[in-house]
Amino acid sequence: MRGETVAVWATVVCFVLGTSAGFLLLGPEPRMLIGSGSLALPAASAAGVIAGGAFVVSTLRHRRNETAPMPRWQRIITDISAIALTVAFAGVAGMGVLLGTQVLAIGLQGLELTLVGGALVTGFAAAVGGRFAFAAGIGLRTADLSSILFGYLVIGTLFAMVTAADPRWWEINFSQLGMGDDAWAFNGTLVVAGALVGTVGAYIGRDLHRILGDPALGRIAVTSGLWIVTGFALAGVGLLPLHRFPEAHNIVAPITLLFFAASMTVTAIVVPGAPRALSITTIGVGALVTVAFVLFAVFGLITMTALEAMAVGLGLLWMTTLVRVLAILSPDVPRPSARAHLLHA
């Protein structure tokens, strides 16, 4: 009950901070929900910063001493993961506000908010994002991270769809969303999603270490390393948009999919006991992606966009199965390593 009370107070504080930021950022003139000089961007920025701050405060409050008995390399990995998560929570909150204002603008056409109304909306957005981030700082599991990644990809992609310069982008591929004046929405989503994928990899390594211990650190390092490289590659797709770096983009995008497949395969091998659910899902996902590729490349029955959507969706389905298996196998307590160095005793 005490923890819930603290979370409620954290929500109140985030609301007050968000409302105050709204008064400072919006100015006296009424603002539309979206468009030039609108409410959307200031509110999203404030909500993102406050959500990131809430996660930092919660982490320091509830898990400050968690890394104390760990060797230096393990503390560094944990701290880097926390930094990446702070950026991710800020991105999730900000993108959620941007998508929400786009939807509201469709249903409330012509609405203009005064300074007080805009500040209150900003405070509400900050309270929702801050509450979510504060709760995550109390205790974050790998399964939670997978859900955050899925939710963020959906929110970011939907926002990119409704702001796309070309409404018929889907006839070519998803990379078309990264072109035009609002290309930052899709490209930024990929960059933050890349950080999340790398962080998920670090947490997968954490869970595997809790299960297998120090003797398996070599295999665990390879597994986590592959996920982190996959995250960097995904971020690279966003940093190299198609309309500016077409050749580099067309190289990095398929390489990212290959890294993702390699990460899935190696992880499935390293997880002890070859759990039946994970094995079946791995084989099934591989078979379905292969079938989808044949339908696209050989028969031309589906578009590139459909192939990409199926590959990503099936990959996230596989990741959901993985983190649920790890949640069953992994103890829910930290396991400090006895090794002073990661790769040798």
Legacy VTK file of the C-alpha trace (Angstrom):
# vtk DataFile Version 3.0
C-alpha trace
ASCII
DATASET POLYDATA
POINTS 345 float
0.000 0.000 0.000
2.871 2.363 0.810
4.325 1.815 -2.660
0.999 2.721 -4.271
0.829 5.890 -2.172
4.304 6.883 -3.351
3.256 6.246 -6.962
0.191 8.462 -6.523
2.325 11.286 -5.144
4.746 10.824 -8.045
1.808 11.223 -10.431
0.731 14.412 -8.653
4.249 15.833 -8.823
4.478 15.013 -12.554
1.119 16.721 -13.129
2.248 19.865 -11.312
5.562 19.924 -13.183
3.822 19.354 -16.523
1.253 22.071 -15.881
3.982 24.490 -14.826
5.977 23.652 -17.946
2.837 24.289 -20.013
2.449 27.772 -18.571
6.125 28.499 -19.306
6.219 27.070 -22.839
2.861 27.867 -24.407
2.506 31.624 -24.118
-0.697 33.700 -23.904
-2.080 33.076 -27.411
-4.563 30.198 -27.988
-3.048 27.208 -29.762
-4.363 24.573 -32.136
-3.728 20.932 -31.247
-1.458 20.290 -34.249
0.314 22.314 -36.911
2.804 25.155 -36.829
2.941 26.834 -33.419
0.526 24.271 -31.972
0.256 22.584 -28.583
1.564 19.180 -29.693
5.329 19.666 -29.740
5.726 21.683 -26.476
3.412 19.270 -24.631
5.229 16.233 -26.016
8.620 17.689 -25.093
7.536 18.465 -21.539
5.892 15.061 -21.054
8.964 13.273 -22.413
11.429 15.101 -20.164
9.257 14.606 -17.082
8.725 10.893 -17.828
12.462 10.382 -18.221
13.079 12.249 -14.980
10.450 10.164 -13.166
12.204 6.974 -14.226
15.568 8.286 -12.995
14.133 9.347 -9.621
12.320 6.038 -9.165
15.399 4.006 -10.107
17.604 5.905 -7.661
14.979 5.630 -4.938
14.230 1.928 -5.245
17.347 0.329 -6.773
20.228 2.599 -5.784
22.235 -0.148 -4.048
21.359 -2.985 -6.425
24.707 -2.765 -8.237
26.891 -2.242 -5.139
28.096 -5.883 -4.858
28.647 -6.206 -8.627
32.024 -5.995 -10.369
32.776 -2.865 -12.376
31.880 -4.312 -15.792
28.483 -5.479 -14.550
27.751 -2.072 -13.002
28.686 -0.327 -16.265
26.301 -2.524 -18.281
23.509 -1.870 -15.777
24.121 1.894 -15.801
24.223 2.086 -19.606
20.952 0.137 -19.757
19.377 2.596 -17.308
20.483 5.553 -19.454
19.038 3.933 -22.582
15.786 3.267 -20.749
15.571 6.891 -19.646
15.786 7.983 -23.279
13.262 5.309 -24.250
10.679 6.375 -21.655
11.072 9.988 -22.731
10.548 8.902 -26.348
7.511 6.752 -25.532
5.828 9.561 -23.589
6.617 12.219 -26.192
5.505 10.104 -29.135
2.343 9.099 -27.296
1.425 12.771 -26.846
2.110 13.515 -30.513
-0.093 10.633 -31.646
-2.792 11.553 -29.141
-2.979 15.161 -30.332
-3.190 13.973 -33.951
-6.178 11.777 -33.086
-7.857 14.518 -31.023
-7.350 17.026 -33.837
-9.356 14.772 -36.154
-12.242 14.481 -33.685
-12.070 18.090 -32.436
-11.444 20.008 -35.632
-10.889 23.735 -35.129
-10.326 23.448 -31.371
-8.019 26.079 -29.908
-6.827 25.822 -26.316
-6.149 28.805 -24.116
-3.019 28.982 -21.966
-4.811 27.386 -19.006
-6.330 24.605 -21.128
-3.044 23.861 -22.878
-1.159 23.812 -19.574
-3.647 21.371 -18.069
-3.407 19.073 -21.103
0.380 19.174 -20.791
0.092 18.373 -17.086
-2.203 15.419 -17.790
0.186 14.028 -20.422
3.131 14.426 -18.044
1.197 12.709 -15.237
0.351 9.677 -17.389
3.883 9.302 -18.753
5.481 10.010 -15.393
3.325 7.462 -13.557
4.193 4.793 -16.109
7.927 5.563 -15.960
8.001 5.823 -12.150
6.370 2.394 -11.818
8.931 0.935 -14.221
11.785 2.289 -12.104
10.585 0.274 -9.095
11.280 -3.038 -10.792
11.642 -3.623 -14.507
11.533 -7.107 -16.006
12.629 -8.203 -19.458
8.973 -8.923 -20.275
8.105 -5.305 -19.443
10.810 -4.085 -21.819
9.462 -6.253 -24.619
5.999 -4.766 -24.108
7.445 -1.236 -24.105
9.294 -1.957 -27.363
6.128 -3.309 -28.996
4.025 -0.380 -27.785
6.581 2.194 -28.849
6.939 0.735 -32.341
3.149 0.744 -32.759
2.738 4.323 -31.472
5.675 5.693 -33.473
4.671 3.943 -36.679
1.037 5.051 -36.392
2.128 8.647 -35.850
4.433 8.409 -38.865
1.518 7.027 -40.916
-0.874 9.865 -40.090
1.795 12.496 -40.820
3.304 10.827 -43.900
4.077 13.127 -46.840
2.865 10.455 -49.279
-0.447 8.865 -48.239
0.251 5.950 -50.592
3.586 5.072 -48.949
2.311 1.565 -48.225
2.485 0.655 -51.917
6.307 0.617 -51.705
7.714 -0.079 -48.214
7.943 1.244 -44.658
11.083 3.240 -45.471
8.856 5.711 -47.327
7.632 6.885 -43.923
11.138 8.212 -43.287
10.886 10.737 -46.123
9.417 14.250 -46.239
8.977 17.074 -43.738
7.793 14.811 -40.911
10.371 12.100 -41.569
11.786 12.636 -38.080
8.761 10.801 -36.617
9.530 7.447 -38.230
13.310 7.839 -38.209
13.284 8.908 -34.571
11.105 5.922 -33.738
13.703 3.602 -35.266
16.543 5.236 -33.345
14.807 4.945 -29.967
13.575 1.447 -30.845
17.194 0.532 -31.585
18.168 1.690 -28.092
15.337 -0.415 -26.691
16.407 -3.517 -28.647
19.952 -3.159 -27.327
18.624 -2.734 -23.789
16.400 -5.790 -24.176
19.570 -7.648 -25.175
21.313 -6.505 -21.991
18.338 -7.665 -19.917
18.266 -11.007 -21.752
21.924 -11.372 -20.762
21.035 -10.469 -17.180
18.341 -13.163 -17.052
20.582 -15.772 -18.663
23.310 -14.994 -16.109
20.833 -15.430 -13.274
19.959 -18.861 -14.705
23.364 -20.122 -15.880
25.859 -18.237 -13.705
29.439 -17.200 -14.424
30.509 -20.373 -16.317
28.258 -19.331 -19.228
29.416 -15.704 -19.417
31.117 -16.241 -22.779
27.942 -17.497 -24.440
25.873 -14.845 -22.685
28.212 -12.085 -23.885
27.861 -13.282 -27.493
24.072 -13.418 -27.169
23.721 -9.956 -25.624
26.319 -8.575 -28.019
24.290 -9.707 -31.022
21.166 -7.976 -29.691
23.117 -4.796 -29.005
24.573 -4.813 -32.530
21.050 -5.382 -33.854
19.905 -2.340 -31.906
22.703 -0.225 -33.376
21.801 -1.447 -36.862
18.126 -0.564 -36.352
19.108 2.889 -35.125
21.324 3.167 -38.206
18.296 2.626 -40.442
16.714 5.671 -38.821
19.894 7.753 -38.962
20.329 6.977 -42.673
16.935 7.926 -44.183
16.174 6.655 -47.653
15.836 10.048 -49.348
19.236 11.258 -48.125
21.368 8.112 -48.035
19.626 5.643 -50.363
22.569 3.289 -50.891
23.552 3.128 -47.217
19.915 2.730 -46.155
19.344 -0.151 -48.571
22.424 -1.895 -47.175
21.785 -1.353 -43.471
18.062 -2.279 -43.548
18.505 -5.912 -44.727
21.600 -6.300 -42.539
19.432 -5.362 -39.557
17.005 -8.175 -40.387
19.906 -10.625 -40.671
21.259 -9.545 -37.283
17.788 -9.934 -35.808
17.541 -13.478 -37.190
21.026 -14.335 -35.882
20.159 -12.945 -32.434
16.974 -15.010 -32.298
18.770 -18.192 -33.342
21.686 -17.837 -30.916
19.386 -16.917 -28.025
17.180 -19.948 -28.665
20.292 -22.148 -28.546
21.712 -20.594 -25.360
18.490 -20.735 -23.308
18.928 -23.868 -21.151
16.726 -26.904 -21.564
15.474 -26.008 -25.054
11.977 -25.049 -23.783
9.335 -26.515 -26.067
7.359 -23.265 -26.365
10.435 -21.353 -27.506
11.558 -24.084 -29.915
8.122 -24.326 -31.531
7.858 -20.550 -31.834
11.353 -20.252 -33.316
10.676 -22.900 -35.957
7.228 -21.515 -36.702
8.423 -17.923 -37.065
11.290 -19.000 -39.316
8.949 -21.016 -41.513
6.352 -18.237 -41.791
8.941 -15.586 -42.639
10.382 -17.908 -45.305
6.934 -18.474 -46.790
6.256 -14.729 -46.787
9.550 -14.074 -48.555
8.754 -16.656 -51.239
5.297 -15.146 -51.744
6.938 -11.754 -52.234
10.088 -12.587 -54.205
8.931 -15.538 -56.306
5.184 -15.143 -56.822
4.697 -11.414 -56.196
1.544 -12.084 -54.181
2.371 -9.670 -51.348
4.082 -6.282 -51.265
7.355 -5.375 -49.598
5.358 -3.488 -46.973
3.381 -6.628 -46.120
6.598 -8.674 -45.940
8.213 -6.151 -43.591
5.121 -5.989 -41.394
4.952 -9.785 -41.144
8.657 -10.100 -40.356
8.540 -7.470 -37.614
5.268 -8.746 -36.165
6.473 -12.355 -36.063
9.795 -11.227 -34.580
7.987 -9.424 -31.768
5.801 -12.506 -31.229
8.960 -14.587 -30.855
10.439 -12.050 -28.417
7.257 -12.174 -26.333
7.607 -15.954 -26.060
11.290 -15.642 -25.158
10.795 -13.154 -22.322
7.946 -15.211 -20.886
10.175 -18.285 -20.862
12.981 -16.301 -19.219
10.535 -14.970 -16.627
9.705 -18.560 -15.659
13.326 -19.771 -15.568
15.057 -16.719 -14.096
15.163 -15.919 -10.345
13.749 -12.496 -9.532
16.808 -11.358 -7.569
20.113 -9.786 -8.719
23.079 -12.124 -9.214
26.418 -10.329 -8.845
29.192 -11.945 -10.845
32.245 -13.300 -9.049
34.447 -12.390 -12.023
36.394 -9.149 -12.051
36.352 -9.194 -15.861
33.595 -10.156 -18.277
35.414 -12.567 -20.600
37.961 -14.196 -18.310
38.144 -15.231 -14.690
LINES 1 346
345 0 1 2 3 4 5 6 7 8 9 10 11 12 13 14 15 16 17 18 19 20 21 22 23 24 25 26 27 28 29 30 31 32 33 34 35 36 37 38 39 40 41 42 43 44 45 46 47 48 49 50 51 52 53 54 55 56 57 58 59 60 61 62 63 64 65 66 67 68 69 70 71 72 73 74 75 76 77 78 79 80 81 82 83 84 85 86 87 88 89 90 91 92 93 94 95 96 97 98 99 100 101 102 103 104 105 106 107 108 109 110 111 112 113 114 115 116 117 118 119 120 121 122 123 124 125 126 127 128 129 130 131 132 133 134 135 136 137 138 139 140 141 142 143 144 145 146 147 148 149 150 151 152 153 154 155 156 157 158 159 160 161 162 163 164 165 166 167 168 169 170 171 172 173 174 175 176 177 178 179 180 181 182 183 184 185 186 187 188 189 190 191 192 193 194 195 196 197 198 199 200 201 202 203 204 205 206 207 208 209 210 211 212 213 214 215 216 217 218 219 220 221 222 223 224 225 226 227 228 229 230 231 232 233 234 235 236 237 238 239 240 241 242 243 244 245 246 247 248 249 250 251 252 253 254 255 256 257 258 259 260 261 262 263 264 265 266 267 268 269 270 271 272 273 274 275 276 277 278 279 280 281 282 283 284 285 286 287 288 289 290 291 292 293 294 295 296 297 298 299 300 301 302 303 304 305 306 307 308 309 310 311 312 313 314 315 316 317 318 319 320 321 322 323 324 325 326 327 328 329 330 331 332 333 334 335 336 337 338 339 340 341 342 343 344
